[in-house]
Amino acid sequence: MTNSIAIGLAVLILGGIAIDAVLTGSDGLRFLAQKLLDLIEWIAFWR
C-alpha cells in the first residue's frame, strides 16, 4: 500500500465518521462499535 492510498483511505474513513457525527449524532458509529465488541467477545469465547 502506498502512502497516497493510505492517506486517501484515512480521509474517507474520517470523513465518514464526521458525516455520521453531524447527521445522526454518531448513532451509526456507536452501533458499529457495539457490534465489533460483540464480535470480539464471541471470538474470544471460541478461542
N, C-alpha and C positions, 0 to 999 in steps of 0.2 A: 504494500500500500504506500503510495507516495504521500508526501506532505500535503499536496494540494487536495487530494481525495480525502485525507483525514480532516483537514480544515473544513472542507465542504460538508462532510458528514456531521461534524460538530456544530456547524452553523445551522444545518437542517434540524438537528435534534434540539438544540437550544431554542431555535425559532418555534418549533412545535410546542415546547414546554411553555414558552412565553405566550403563544396564542391561546393555549389551554388555560393559562392563568388569567388572562384578560377576559376571555369569553365565558368561561364556565367556573371561574374561581378554583381551578385546579382539581375539579372533580374527577376528570379522566386520569390525571396523574396519580391521584390518591387511589383510585380503583386499580390501576395497573401495579402500583407499589404493593397493595394488599394481596393481589393475585400472585405477584412474584414471591412474597413472603410465604404464602400458602404453598407454592411450588417448592420452595427451598425446604420447608418443613416436611412435605411429602417425600421428597427425595432423600432427606436425612433419615426418615423412618425406614426406607428400604435399604439404606446403606448398612 
